[in-house]
Amino acid sequence: MTLPAITPRKRFRSRLGLRLDPALPILGLHDLILTDFEFDFHSHPRGQLAYAASGVIKVYTDTGSWIVPPSQAVWIPGDMRHSVNPEVTSEIRHLFIDPSCLHRLPDQCSVVEVSPLLRELILRVADFGDDYPPGGPASRICAVILDELQALEPSRLHLPLSSDRRLQRVMQGMIDHPGADTGLEHWAARVGASERTLRRLFTRETGMTFQQWRRQLLLHEAVDRLGKGESVMSVALELGYNSPSAFVAMFRKALGKSPGQYFRNLM
């Protein structure tokens, strides 16, 4: 996926993800990422949970992108190449999980719902820093966090990408103009592949049909724009919906709540 067309400031990247020490199963970091900051693609042996206490971030990997709205988190397994890009100035808590604990946790990147209990634990451990005594209060909190991480439920905010060059061109065109209701016939002519081939590629590469992937793109864009403070009316019209009510119906079907309820619950 093409990253935002800006000239960002590169910034110092914490090395906590590189530190290996089973006696310190979780290392915490409290960070404020400004809109014009950007991280290059990188990886580290520790797994990472990035919790958006405020703001909206996007996480990119080689296989897809994840939008992280306020008060949700993204889980990034150890050694996975990724990049973090703030959509607005964002307050992030990072937890870096030692490789000795990763066998208990998912091996796929995902955005997850954060329970009230886990939220309070994240806020606590992110302030412990990079050193605490084994067997002390911090270690006990880390043990509870590891138990909670195993029970996390993924949200529906993943947009899978493709390694096929033809499908990449189709996806990028749709990402650039998410509100355009452009059919598969148009894209087949643009990339020199038959409609049948593109249908097959969407299913094989993403596990979704063309229409399912487009709906996921619209959901992705909707959460991104609403998280930046845009109104339901403007987002609905810009994404090609005939009315705000049609947009709200789509949003409710996908995430179980209206946009107002969804973001009110996250704050």
NUFIVEX-655573 format. One record per atom (N, C-alpha, C): residue number from 1; residue in three letters; atom name; x, y, z. Coordinates in steps of 0.05 Angstrom, whole numbers, plus 5000, padded with zeros to 4 digits. Example, Ala and Ser with C-alpha at 12.3 -4.5 7.8 and 13.67 -1.06 7.14 Angstrom:
BEGIN
1|ALA|N|5264|4886|5156
1|ALA|CA|5246|4910|5156
1|ALA|C|5264|4934|5156
2|SER|N|5257|4955|5142
2|SER|CA|5273|4979|5143
2|SER|C|5258|5001|5157
//
This chain:
BEGIN
1|MET|N|5017|4976|5000
1|MET|CA|5000|5000|5000
1|MET|C|5018|5025|5000
2|THR|N|5011|5045|4984
2|THR|CA|5026|5069|4983
2|THR|C|5023|5085|5009
3|LEU|N|5045|5094|5021
3|LEU|CA|5043|5109|5045
3|LEU|C|5034|5138|5039
4|PRO|N|5024|5153|5059
4|PRO|CA|5015|5180|5054
4|PRO|C|5035|5197|5040
5|ALA|N|5026|5214|5022
5|ALA|CA|5043|5231|5006
5|ALA|C|5051|5256|5021
6|ILE|N|5068|5252|5041
6|ILE|CA|5078|5275|5057
6|ILE|C|5108|5273|5059
7|THR|N|5120|5293|5069
7|THR|CA|5149|5293|5075
7|THR|C|5152|5292|5105
8|PRO|N|5152|5268|5116
8|PRO|CA|5151|5266|5146
8|PRO|C|5179|5270|5158
9|ARG|N|5179|5276|5183
9|ARG|CA|5203|5277|5199
9|ARG|C|5209|5249|5209
10|LYS|N|5232|5239|5204
10|LYS|CA|5240|5213|5216
10|LYS|C|5246|5219|5246
11|ARG|N|5241|5199|5262
11|ARG|CA|5245|5203|5291
11|ARG|C|5259|5180|5303
12|PHE|N|5270|5184|5326
12|PHE|CA|5284|5163|5341
12|PHE|C|5265|5140|5347
13|ARG|N|5274|5116|5341
13|ARG|CA|5258|5092|5346
13|ARG|C|5268|5078|5371
14|SER|N|5250|5072|5390
14|SER|CA|5259|5059|5414
14|SER|C|5272|5032|5407
15|ARG|N|5292|5025|5423
15|ARG|CA|5305|4999|5419
15|ARG|C|5295|4978|5439
16|LEU|N|5273|4984|5453
16|LEU|CA|5262|4964|5472
16|LEU|C|5255|4938|5458
17|GLY|N|5246|4940|5433
17|GLY|CA|5238|4915|5419
17|GLY|C|5261|4897|5413
18|LEU|N|5285|4907|5415
18|LEU|CA|5309|4891|5410
18|LEU|C|5321|4878|5435
19|ARG|N|5312|4887|5458
19|ARG|CA|5324|4877|5483
19|ARG|C|5312|4850|5490
20|LEU|N|5329|4830|5494
20|LEU|CA|5320|4803|5501
20|LEU|C|5326|4797|5530
21|ASP|N|5305|4791|5545
21|ASP|CA|5309|4786|5574
21|ASP|C|5283|4773|5584
22|PRO|N|5282|4746|5587
22|PRO|CA|5258|4733|5597
22|PRO|C|5250|4742|5625
23|ALA|N|5269|4753|5640
23|ALA|CA|5263|4763|5667
23|ALA|C|5246|4789|5666
24|LEU|N|5246|4802|5642
24|LEU|CA|5230|4825|5638
24|LEU|C|5211|4819|5615
25|PRO|N|5190|4804|5620
25|PRO|CA|5173|4794|5598
25|PRO|C|5159|4816|5582
26|ILE|N|5154|4839|5595
26|ILE|CA|5141|4862|5581
26|ILE|C|5156|4887|5587
27|LEU|N|5163|4902|5567
27|LEU|CA|5175|4928|5570
27|LEU|C|5156|4949|5559
28|GLY|N|5151|4970|5575
28|GLY|CA|5131|4990|5567
28|GLY|C|5142|5016|5558
29|LEU|N|5127|5030|5541
29|LEU|CA|5136|5056|5531
29|LEU|C|5111|5073|5526
30|HIS|N|5112|5098|5536
30|HIS|CA|5091|5118|5532
30|HIS|C|5102|5137|5511
31|ASP|N|5087|5141|5489
31|ASP|CA|5097|5156|5466
31|ASP|C|5075|5175|5456
32|LEU|N|5084|5198|5446
32|LEU|CA|5066|5216|5431
32|LEU|C|5076|5218|5403
33|ILE|N|5061|5210|5383
33|ILE|CA|5069|5210|5355
33|ILE|C|5055|5233|5341
34|LEU|N|5070|5252|5331
34|LEU|CA|5058|5275|5317
34|LEU|C|5051|5267|5288
35|THR|N|5033|5282|5276
35|THR|CA|5022|5276|5250
35|THR|C|5044|5274|5229
36|ASP|N|5065|5291|5231
36|ASP|CA|5086|5291|5211
36|ASP|C|5109|5273|5218
37|PHE|N|5106|5255|5236
37|PHE|CA|5126|5234|5242
37|PHE|C|5119|5209|5226
38|GLU|N|5140|5194|5219
38|GLU|CA|5135|5169|5205
38|GLU|C|5158|5150|5212
39|PHE|N|5152|5125|5216
39|PHE|CA|5172|5104|5221
39|PHE|C|5177|5089|5195
40|ASP|N|5202|5083|5189
40|ASP|CA|5208|5066|5166
40|ASP|C|5199|5037|5174
41|PHE|N|5197|5020|5153
41|PHE|CA|5192|4992|5158
41|PHE|C|5215|4981|5175
42|HIS|N|5208|4965|5195
42|HIS|CA|5228|4954|5212
42|HIS|C|5216|4929|5226
43|SER|N|5233|4915|5240
43|SER|CA|5223|4892|5256
43|SER|C|5241|4890|5281
44|HIS|N|5231|4874|5300
44|HIS|CA|5246|4869|5324
44|HIS|C|5236|4843|5336
45|PRO|N|5254|4829|5351
45|PRO|CA|5247|4802|5361
45|PRO|C|5224|4802|5381
46|ARG|N|5220|4824|5396
46|ARG|CA|5198|4825|5414
46|ARG|C|5172|4830|5399
47|GLY|N|5150|4817|5407
47|GLY|CA|5124|4825|5397
47|GLY|C|5117|4852|5408
48|GLN|N|5097|4865|5395
48|GLN|CA|5090|4892|5403
48|GLN|C|5060|4896|5404
49|LEU|N|5050|4906|5426
49|LEU|CA|5022|4915|5427
49|LEU|C|5022|4945|5429
50|ALA|N|5011|4958|5408
50|ALA|CA|5009|4987|5408
50|ALA|C|4980|4996|5413
51|TYR|N|4976|5010|5435
51|TYR|CA|4949|5017|5444
51|TYR|C|4945|5047|5440
52|ALA|N|4925|5054|5425
52|ALA|CA|4919|5082|5419
52|ALA|C|4901|5094|5440
53|ALA|N|4913|5107|5460
53|ALA|CA|4898|5120|5481
53|ALA|C|4882|5144|5470
54|SER|N|4893|5157|5450
54|SER|CA|4879|5178|5435
54|SER|C|4891|5179|5407
55|GLY|N|4876|5190|5388
55|GLY|CA|4886|5192|5361
55|GLY|C|4880|5167|5345
56|VAL|N|4889|5167|5320
56|VAL|CA|4885|5145|5301
56|VAL|C|4912|5139|5288
57|ILE|N|4920|5114|5287
57|ILE|CA|4944|5106|5273
57|ILE|C|4938|5085|5253
58|LYS|N|4955|5083|5233
58|LYS|CA|4954|5061|5214
58|LYS|C|4980|5045|5216
59|VAL|N|4977|5018|5216
59|VAL|CA|5000|5001|5216
59|VAL|C|5001|4985|5190
60|TYR|N|5024|4986|5177
60|TYR|CA|5027|4972|5152
60|TYR|C|5046|4948|5156
61|THR|N|5040|4926|5143
61|THR|CA|5058|4903|5141
61|THR|C|5061|4896|5112
62|ASP|N|5076|4875|5106
62|ASP|CA|5078|4866|5078
62|ASP|C|5053|4854|5067
63|THR|N|5034|4847|5084
63|THR|CA|5010|4833|5075
63|THR|C|4984|4849|5079
64|GLY|N|4985|4872|5091
64|GLY|CA|4961|4887|5094
64|GLY|C|4965|4912|5111
65|SER|N|4943|4925|5117
65|SER|CA|4943|4949|5135
65|SER|C|4921|4947|5155
66|TRP|N|4926|4959|5178
66|TRP|CA|4907|4959|5200
66|TRP|C|4903|4987|5209
67|ILE|N|4878|4995|5213
67|ILE|CA|4871|5021|5224
67|ILE|C|4865|5018|5254
68|VAL|N|4877|5035|5270
68|VAL|CA|4875|5032|5299
68|VAL|C|4862|5057|5310
69|PRO|N|4835|5056|5316
69|PRO|CA|4821|5079|5326
69|PRO|C|4827|5082|5356
70|PRO|N|4817|5104|5368
70|PRO|CA|4822|5109|5397
70|PRO|C|4814|5085|5414
71|SER|N|4830|5079|5433
71|SER|CA|4825|5059|5454
71|SER|C|4823|5031|5443
72|GLN|N|4835|5026|5419
72|GLN|CA|4839|4999|5410
72|GLN|C|4869|4994|5408
73|ALA|N|4877|4971|5401
73|ALA|CA|4905|4964|5400
73|ALA|C|4911|4947|5376
74|VAL|N|4936|4947|5367
74|VAL|CA|4944|4929|5346
74|VAL|C|4966|4911|5357
75|TRP|N|4963|4885|5352
75|TRP|CA|4983|4866|5360
75|TRP|C|5001|4860|5336
76|ILE|N|5028|4863|5340
76|ILE|CA|5047|4858|5319
76|ILE|C|5066|4836|5329
77|PRO|N|5065|4812|5317
77|PRO|CA|5083|4790|5326
77|PRO|C|5112|4797|5323
78|GLY|N|5129|4783|5338
78|GLY|CA|5158|4787|5336
78|GLY|C|5169|4782|5309
79|ASP|N|5188|4798|5301
79|ASP|CA|5203|4795|5275
79|ASP|C|5185|4800|5251
80|MET|N|5162|4813|5254
80|MET|CA|5146|4820|5231
80|MET|C|5152|4849|5222
81|ARG|N|5158|4852|5196
81|ARG|CA|5164|4878|5186
81|ARG|C|5138|4895|5187
82|HIS|N|5141|4920|5197
82|HIS|CA|5118|4937|5199
82|HIS|C|5126|4966|5200
83|SER|N|5107|4983|5196
83|SER|CA|5111|5012|5197
83|SER|C|5086|5025|5210
84|VAL|N|5091|5045|5226
84|VAL|CA|5069|5059|5240
84|VAL|C|5067|5087|5230
85|ASN|N|5043|5095|5222
85|ASN|CA|5038|5122|5212
85|ASN|C|5015|5135|5226
86|PRO|N|5019|5157|5239
86|PRO|CA|4997|5171|5253
86|PRO|C|4979|5185|5232
87|GLU|N|4953|5183|5236
87|GLU|CA|4934|5197|5219
87|GLU|C|4928|5225|5232
88|VAL|N|4929|5226|5258
88|VAL|CA|4928|5251|5273
88|VAL|C|4948|5247|5296
89|THR|N|4954|5269|5310
89|THR|CA|4972|5267|5333
89|THR|C|4960|5246|5353
90|SER|N|4976|5226|5360
90|SER|CA|4966|5203|5374
90|SER|C|4983|5197|5399
91|GLU|N|4969|5191|5421
91|GLU|CA|4982|5183|5446
91|GLU|C|4981|5152|5447
92|ILE|N|5005|5140|5446
92|ILE|CA|5007|5111|5443
92|ILE|C|5022|5099|5467
93|ARG|N|5011|5077|5477
93|ARG|CA|5026|5061|5496
93|ARG|C|5035|5036|5482
94|HIS|N|5061|5030|5483
94|HIS|CA|5072|5006|5471
94|HIS|C|5080|4986|5492
95|LEU|N|5073|4961|5488
95|LEU|CA|5083|4939|5504
95|LEU|C|5099|4921|5486
96|PHE|N|5124|4916|5494
96|PHE|CA|5142|4898|5479
96|PHE|C|5145|4871|5494
97|ILE|N|5137|4850|5481
97|ILE|CA|5135|4824|5494
97|ILE|C|5159|4806|5487
98|ASP|N|5173|4796|5507
98|ASP|CA|5197|4780|5502
98|ASP|C|5191|4755|5486
99|PRO|N|5209|4747|5468
99|PRO|CA|5204|4723|5452
99|PRO|C|5198|4698|5468
100|SER|N|5207|4696|5493
100|SER|CA|5202|4673|5509
100|SER|C|5172|4669|5515
101|CYS|N|5157|4691|5511
101|CYS|CA|5128|4690|5517
101|CYS|C|5111|4688|5492
102|LEU|N|5123|4690|5468
102|LEU|CA|5107|4694|5444
102|LEU|C|5092|4669|5436
103|HIS|N|5100|4645|5445
103|HIS|CA|5086|4621|5438
103|HIS|C|5058|4620|5448
104|ARG|N|5052|4637|5468
104|ARG|CA|5025|4639|5479
104|ARG|C|5007|4658|5464
105|LEU|N|5018|4673|5445
105|LEU|CA|5004|4695|5432
105|LEU|C|5001|4691|5402
106|PRO|N|4982|4705|5389
106|PRO|CA|4977|4701|5361
106|PRO|C|5002|4706|5344
107|ASP|N|5004|4692|5321
107|ASP|CA|5027|4695|5303
107|ASP|C|5019|4712|5279
108|GLN|N|4995|4725|5280
108|GLN|CA|4986|4743|5259
108|GLN|C|4981|4770|5270
109|CYS|N|4986|4791|5254
109|CYS|CA|4980|4818|5262
109|CYS|C|4949|4822|5262
110|SER|N|4939|4837|5282
110|SER|CA|4911|4842|5283
110|SER|C|4905|4866|5301
111|VAL|N|4883|4880|5295
111|VAL|CA|4872|4900|5313
111|VAL|C|4854|4886|5333
112|VAL|N|4856|4893|5358
112|VAL|CA|4841|4879|5379
112|VAL|C|4826|4899|5396
113|GLU|N|4803|4889|5407
113|GLU|CA|4788|4904|5426
113|GLU|C|4801|4903|5453
114|VAL|N|4803|4926|5466
114|VAL|CA|4817|4927|5492
114|VAL|C|4795|4929|5514
115|SER|N|4795|4910|5532
115|SER|CA|4776|4910|5555
115|SER|C|4784|4932|5575
116|PRO|N|4765|4941|5591
116|PRO|CA|4772|4961|5612
116|PRO|C|4794|4952|5630
117|LEU|N|4794|4926|5637
117|LEU|CA|4816|4915|5654
117|LEU|C|4843|4917|5640
118|LEU|N|4844|4908|5615
118|LEU|CA|4869|4909|5601
118|LEU|C|4879|4937|5597
119|ARG|N|4860|4956|5592
119|ARG|CA|4867|4984|5588
119|ARG|C|4882|4994|5613
120|GLU|N|4871|4989|5637
120|GLU|CA|4884|4999|5661
120|GLU|C|4911|4986|5665
121|LEU|N|4914|4960|5658
121|LEU|CA|4939|4946|5661
121|LEU|C|4960|4958|5642
122|ILE|N|4952|4964|5617
122|ILE|CA|4970|4975|5598
122|ILE|C|4980|5002|5607
123|LEU|N|4962|5019|5618
123|LEU|CA|4970|5045|5627
123|LEU|C|4990|5042|5650
124|ARG|N|4987|5022|5667
124|ARG|CA|5006|5018|5689
124|ARG|C|5033|5009|5679
125|VAL|N|5034|4988|5663
125|VAL|CA|5059|4976|5655
125|VAL|C|5075|4994|5636
126|ALA|N|5061|5011|5621
126|ALA|CA|5076|5029|5603
126|ALA|C|5093|5049|5618
127|ASP|N|5086|5053|5644
127|ASP|CA|5102|5071|5660
127|ASP|C|5124|5057|5676
128|PHE|N|5126|5030|5674
128|PHE|CA|5147|5016|5689
128|PHE|C|5174|5020|5676
129|GLY|N|5174|5026|5650
129|GLY|CA|5200|5030|5637
129|GLY|C|5214|5004|5630
130|ASP|N|5240|5005|5630
130|ASP|CA|5256|4982|5620
130|ASP|C|5270|4967|5642
131|ASP|N|5261|4970|5667
131|ASP|CA|5274|4955|5689
131|ASP|C|5255|4953|5712
132|TYR|N|5251|4929|5722
132|TYR|CA|5236|4925|5746
132|TYR|C|5244|4898|5758
133|PRO|N|5242|4894|5784
133|PRO|CA|5252|4870|5797
133|PRO|C|5234|4846|5792
134|PRO|N|5246|4823|5786
134|PRO|CA|5230|4798|5783
134|PRO|C|5214|4792|5808
135|GLY|N|5190|4783|5806
135|GLY|CA|5174|4776|5829
135|GLY|C|5160|4799|5842
136|GLY|N|5166|4824|5833
136|GLY|CA|5153|4847|5846
136|GLY|C|5126|4853|5834
137|PRO|N|5113|4876|5842
137|PRO|CA|5087|4883|5832
137|PRO|C|5086|4885|5801
138|ALA|N|5107|4897|5789
138|ALA|CA|5107|4900|5760
138|ALA|C|5107|4872|5746
139|SER|N|5122|4853|5757
139|SER|CA|5123|4827|5745
139|SER|C|5096|4813|5747
140|ARG|N|5082|4817|5769
140|ARG|CA|5056|4804|5773
140|ARG|C|5035|4816|5754
141|ILE|N|5037|4843|5750
141|ILE|CA|5019|4856|5730
141|ILE|C|5025|4845|5702
142|CYS|N|5050|4842|5695
142|CYS|CA|5057|4831|5669
142|CYS|C|5046|4803|5665
143|ALA|N|5046|4787|5685
143|ALA|CA|5034|4760|5683
143|ALA|C|5004|4761|5677
144|VAL|N|4990|4780|5690
144|VAL|CA|4962|4783|5684
144|VAL|C|4957|4793|5656
145|ILE|N|4974|4811|5647
145|ILE|CA|4972|4822|5619
145|ILE|C|4975|4799|5599
146|LEU|N|4995|4782|5603
146|LEU|CA|4999|4760|5585
146|LEU|C|4974|4742|5583
147|ASP|N|4961|4737|5606
147|ASP|CA|4936|4722|5606
147|ASP|C|4915|4736|5591
148|GLU|N|4912|4762|5595
148|GLU|CA|4892|4777|5580
148|GLU|C|4897|4778|5550
149|LEU|N|4922|4780|5542
149|LEU|CA|4928|4781|5514
149|LEU|C|4920|4755|5499
150|GLN|N|4921|4733|5513
150|GLN|CA|4913|4708|5500
150|GLN|C|4883|4707|5494
151|ALA|N|4867|4724|5508
151|ALA|CA|4838|4723|5504
151|ALA|C|4828|4746|5487
152|LEU|N|4846|4761|5474
152|LEU|CA|4837|4784|5458
152|LEU|C|4821|4775|5434
153|GLU|N|4800|4791|5428
153|GLU|CA|4783|4786|5405
153|GLU|C|4791|4806|5383
154|PRO|N|4796|4796|5359
154|PRO|CA|4804|4814|5337
154|PRO|C|4779|4830|5328
155|SER|N|4784|4855|5320
155|SER|CA|4763|4872|5308
155|SER|C|4764|4868|5278
156|ARG|N|4746|4881|5264
156|ARG|CA|4744|4877|5235
156|ARG|C|4756|4900|5220
157|LEU|N|4780|4908|5227
157|LEU|CA|4792|4932|5215
157|LEU|C|4818|4925|5200
158|HIS|N|4819|4902|5188
158|HIS|CA|4842|4893|5172
158|HIS|C|4835|4895|5142
159|LEU|N|4853|4907|5127
159|LEU|CA|4850|4909|5098
159|LEU|C|4873|4893|5086
160|PRO|N|4868|4868|5077
160|PRO|CA|4889|4851|5065
160|PRO|C|4899|4862|5039
161|LEU|N|4925|4859|5034
161|LEU|CA|4937|4867|5008
161|LEU|C|4945|4842|4993
162|SER|N|4959|4847|4970
162|SER|CA|4965|4825|4952
162|SER|C|4994|4827|4943
163|SER|N|5006|4804|4936
163|SER|CA|5033|4803|4924
163|SER|C|5032|4803|4894
164|ASP|N|5008|4800|4882
164|ASP|CA|5005|4800|4853
164|ASP|C|5005|4828|4842
165|ARG|N|5022|4834|4823
165|ARG|CA|5025|4861|4813
165|ARG|C|4999|4872|4800
166|ARG|N|4985|4855|4786
166|ARG|CA|4959|4864|4774
166|ARG|C|4940|4872|4796
167|LEU|N|4937|4856|4816
167|LEU|CA|4918|4862|4838
167|LEU|C|4928|4886|4854
168|GLN|N|4954|4889|4857
168|GLN|CA|4964|4912|4871
168|GLN|C|4956|4938|4857
169|ARG|N|4956|4938|4831
169|ARG|CA|4948|4962|4816
169|ARG|C|4918|4968|4820
170|VAL|N|4902|4947|4819
170|VAL|CA|4873|4950|4824
170|VAL|C|4869|4961|4852
171|MET|N|4881|4949|4872
171|MET|CA|4878|4958|4900
171|MET|C|4887|4987|4904
172|GLN|N|4910|4994|4892
172|GLN|CA|4919|5021|4896
172|GLN|C|4901|5041|4884
173|GLY|N|4890|5034|4860
173|GLY|CA|4870|5052|4848
173|GLY|C|4846|5056|4865
174|MET|N|4836|5035|4877
174|MET|CA|4813|5037|4895
174|MET|C|4820|5052|4921
175|ILE|N|4843|5048|4931
175|ILE|CA|4852|5062|4955
175|ILE|C|4854|5092|4950
176|ASP|N|4864|5099|4926
176|ASP|CA|4867|5127|4919
176|ASP|C|4840|5141|4916
177|HIS|N|4820|5126|4907
177|HIS|CA|4793|5137|4902
177|HIS|C|4772|5119|4914
178|PRO|N|4770|5117|4941
178|PRO|CA|4753|5098|4954
178|PRO|C|4723|5103|4948
179|GLY|N|4715|5127|4942
179|GLY|CA|4687|5133|4938
179|GLY|C|4678|5127|4910
180|ALA|N|4696|5120|4891
180|ALA|CA|4688|5115|4864
180|ALA|C|4677|5087|4861
181|ASP|N|4653|5085|4850
181|ASP|CA|4640|5059|4847
181|ASP|C|4648|5047|4820
182|THR|N|4673|5039|4819
182|THR|CA|4685|5028|4794
182|THR|C|4684|4998|4794
183|GLY|N|4672|4987|4774
183|GLY|CA|4668|4958|4773
183|GLY|C|4693|4943|4764
184|LEU|N|4692|4917|4766
184|LEU|CA|4714|4899|4759
184|LEU|C|4720|4901|4729
185|GLU|N|4701|4906|4713
185|GLU|CA|4705|4908|4684
185|GLU|C|4725|4930|4678
186|HIS|N|4722|4953|4691
186|HIS|CA|4740|4976|4688
186|HIS|C|4769|4968|4695
187|TRP|N|4772|4955|4718
187|TRP|CA|4799|4948|4727
187|TRP|C|4811|4926|4710
188|ALA|N|4795|4908|4700
188|ALA|CA|4806|4887|4682
188|ALA|C|4819|4900|4657
189|ALA|N|4805|4920|4646
189|ALA|CA|4816|4934|4622
189|ALA|C|4841|4949|4629
190|ARG|N|4842|4961|4654
190|ARG|CA|4865|4977|4662
190|ARG|C|4890|4961|4666
191|VAL|N|4888|4937|4677
191|VAL|CA|4912|4921|4684
191|VAL|C|4917|4898|4664
192|GLY|N|4901|4895|4644
192|GLY|CA|4906|4875|4624
192|GLY|C|4901|4846|4633
193|ALA|N|4880|4843|4649
193|ALA|CA|4872|4816|4659
193|ALA|C|4842|4814|4656
194|SER|N|4833|4789|4653
194|SER|CA|4804|4785|4650
194|SER|C|4790|4789|4677
195|GLU|N|4764|4795|4676
195|GLU|CA|4749|4797|4701
195|GLU|C|4750|4771|4717
196|ARG|N|4749|4749|4703
196|ARG|CA|4750|4723|4716
196|ARG|C|4777|4720|4731
197|THR|N|4799|4728|4719
197|THR|CA|4825|4726|4732
197|THR|C|4826|4743|4757
198|LEU|N|4815|4768|4755
198|LEU|CA|4816|4786|4778
198|LEU|C|4798|4775|4801
199|ARG|N|4775|4764|4794
199|ARG|CA|4758|4752|4815
199|ARG|C|4773|4730|4829
200|ARG|N|4786|4713|4814
200|ARG|CA|4801|4691|4825
200|ARG|C|4824|4701|4843
201|LEU|N|4838|4722|4834
201|LEU|CA|4860|4733|4849
201|LEU|C|4850|4745|4876
202|PHE|N|4828|4760|4875
202|PHE|CA|4818|4771|4900
202|PHE|C|4812|4749|4921
203|THR|N|4799|4728|4912
203|THR|CA|4793|4706|4930
203|THR|C|4818|4692|4940
204|ARG|N|4837|4687|4922
204|ARG|CA|4861|4672|4930
204|ARG|C|4879|4689|4948
205|GLU|N|4882|4715|4941
205|GLU|CA|4902|4732|4955
205|GLU|C|4891|4744|4980
206|THR|N|4865|4748|4982
206|THR|CA|4854|4763|5006
206|THR|C|4834|4747|5021
207|GLY|N|4824|4725|5010
207|GLY|CA|4802|4710|5023
207|GLY|C|4775|4724|5021
208|MET|N|4774|4745|5003
208|MET|CA|4750|4761|5000
208|MET|C|4743|4763|4970
209|THR|N|4718|4766|4964
209|THR|CA|4710|4773|4936
209|THR|C|4717|4803|4931
210|PHE|N|4715|4811|4906
210|PHE|CA|4720|4839|4899
210|PHE|C|4702|4857|4915
211|GLN|N|4676|4851|4916
211|GLN|CA|4657|4868|4930
211|GLN|C|4662|4868|4960
212|GLN|N|4669|4845|4971
212|GLN|CA|4675|4844|5000
212|GLN|C|4700|4861|5007
213|TRP|N|4720|4860|4989
213|TRP|CA|4744|4876|4994
213|TRP|C|4738|4906|4992
214|ARG|N|4721|4913|4973
214|ARG|CA|4714|4941|4970
214|ARG|C|4698|4951|4995
215|ARG|N|4680|4934|5005
215|ARG|CA|4666|4942|5030
215|ARG|C|4685|4945|5053
216|GLN|N|4705|4928|5054
216|GLN|CA|4725|4930|5076
216|GLN|C|4741|4955|5073
217|LEU|N|4748|4963|5048
217|LEU|CA|4762|4988|5043
217|LEU|C|4745|5011|5053
218|LEU|N|4719|5012|5047
218|LEU|CA|4702|5033|5055
218|LEU|C|4700|5035|5085
219|LEU|N|4699|5012|5099
219|LEU|CA|4698|5011|5128
219|LEU|C|4724|5023|5139
220|HIS|N|4746|5014|5127
220|HIS|CA|4773|5024|5135
220|HIS|C|4774|5054|5134
221|GLU|N|4766|5065|5110
221|GLU|CA|4766|5094|5106
221|GLU|C|4747|5108|5125
222|ALA|N|4724|5096|5130
222|ALA|CA|4704|5109|5147
222|ALA|C|4715|5112|5175
223|VAL|N|4727|5091|5187
223|VAL|CA|4737|5093|5214
223|VAL|C|4760|5113|5215
224|ASP|N|4777|5113|5194
224|ASP|CA|4799|5131|5193
224|ASP|C|4789|5160|5193
225|ARG|N|4770|5166|5176
225|ARG|CA|4761|5194|5174
225|ARG|C|4744|5203|5198
226|LEU|N|4727|5185|5208
226|LEU|CA|4712|5192|5232
226|LEU|C|4730|5196|5256
227|GLY|N|4751|5180|5257
227|GLY|CA|4770|5183|5279
227|GLY|C|4785|5209|5278
228|LYS|N|4787|5221|5255
228|LYS|CA|4800|5248|5252
228|LYS|C|4780|5270|5258
229|GLY|N|4755|5264|5263
229|GLY|CA|4736|5284|5270
229|GLY|C|4717|5293|5248
230|GLU|N|4718|5280|5224
230|GLU|CA|4700|5287|5203
230|GLU|C|4672|5279|5210
231|SER|N|4652|5293|5199
231|SER|CA|4624|5287|5205
231|SER|C|4614|5263|5190
232|VAL|N|4594|5250|5200
232|VAL|CA|4581|5227|5187
232|VAL|C|4572|5235|5159
233|MET|N|4560|5259|5157
233|MET|CA|4549|5268|5132
233|MET|C|4571|5270|5110
234|SER|N|4593|5283|5117
234|SER|CA|4615|5287|5097
234|SER|C|4628|5260|5090
235|VAL|N|4632|5243|5110
235|VAL|CA|4644|5217|5104
235|VAL|C|4626|5200|5086
236|ALA|N|4600|5200|5092
236|ALA|CA|4581|5184|5076
236|ALA|C|4582|5193|5047
237|LEU|N|4581|5219|5043
237|LEU|CA|4580|5229|5015
237|LEU|C|4606|5225|5001
238|GLU|N|4628|5229|5014
238|GLU|CA|4654|5226|5001
238|GLU|C|4660|5197|4995
239|LEU|N|4648|5178|5009
239|LEU|CA|4652|5150|5004
239|LEU|C|4631|5138|4985
240|GLY|N|4614|5156|4974
240|GLY|CA|4596|5147|4953
240|GLY|C|4569|5137|4961
241|TYR|N|4562|5141|4987
241|TYR|CA|4536|5132|4996
241|TYR|C|4514|5153|4988
242|ASN|N|4490|5143|4982
242|ASN|CA|4469|5161|4974
242|ASN|C|4458|5178|4997
243|SER|N|4461|5168|5021
243|SER|CA|4451|5183|5044
243|SER|C|4466|5175|5069
244|PRO|N|4467|5192|5089
244|PRO|CA|4480|5184|5114
244|PRO|C|4467|5159|5127
245|SER|N|4441|5155|5123
245|SER|CA|4428|5132|5135
245|SER|C|4439|5106|5122
246|ALA|N|4444|5106|5096
246|ALA|CA|4455|5082|5083
246|ALA|C|4483|5076|5094
247|PHE|N|4499|5098|5098
247|PHE|CA|4526|5095|5109
247|PHE|C|4525|5084|5137
248|VAL|N|4507|5095|5154
248|VAL|CA|4505|5085|5181
248|VAL|C|4496|5056|5182
249|ALA|N|4479|5048|5164
249|ALA|CA|4470|5020|5163
249|ALA|C|4493|5002|5157
250|MET|N|4511|5010|5138
250|MET|CA|4535|4994|5132
250|MET|C|4553|4992|5156
251|PHE|N|4557|5014|5169
251|PHE|CA|4575|5016|5192
251|PHE|C|4565|4998|5215
252|ARG|N|4539|5000|5220
252|ARG|CA|4527|4984|5241
252|ARG|C|4528|4954|5235
253|LYS|N|4524|4947|5210
253|LYS|CA|4525|4918|5202
253|LYS|C|4553|4907|5206
254|ALA|N|4573|4924|5200
254|ALA|CA|4601|4915|5201
254|ALA|C|4612|4914|5230
255|LEU|N|4605|4934|5246
255|LEU|CA|4618|4937|5272
255|LEU|C|4598|4935|5296
256|GLY|N|4572|4931|5289
256|GLY|CA|4553|4926|5310
256|GLY|C|4543|4951|5325
257|LYS|N|4552|4974|5317
257|LYS|CA|4544|4999|5329
257|LYS|C|4543|5021|5308
258|SER|N|4527|5042|5313
258|SER|CA|4527|5065|5296
258|SER|C|4554|5080|5300
259|PRO|N|4562|5097|5281
259|PRO|CA|4587|5112|5284
259|PRO|C|4588|5127|5311
260|GLY|N|4566|5140|5318
260|GLY|CA|4566|5155|5344
260|GLY|C|4570|5137|5367
261|GLN|N|4556|5114|5368
261|GLN|CA|4560|5096|5390
261|GLN|C|4588|5084|5391
262|TYR|N|4598|5078|5368
262|TYR|CA|4625|5065|5366
262|TYR|C|4646|5083|5377
263|PHE|N|4647|5108|5369
263|PHE|CA|4668|5126|5378
263|PHE|C|4663|5136|5406
264|ARG|N|4638|5138|5415
264|ARG|CA|4632|5145|5442
264|ARG|C|4641|5124|5461
265|ASN|N|4638|5099|5454
265|ASN|CA|4647|5076|5471
265|ASN|C|4677|5075|5472
266|LEU|N|4691|5085|5452
266|LEU|CA|4720|5082|5451
266|LEU|C|4734|5104|5467
267|MET|N|4719|5126|5472
267|MET|CA|4733|5149|5485
267|MET|C|4734|5144|5515
//
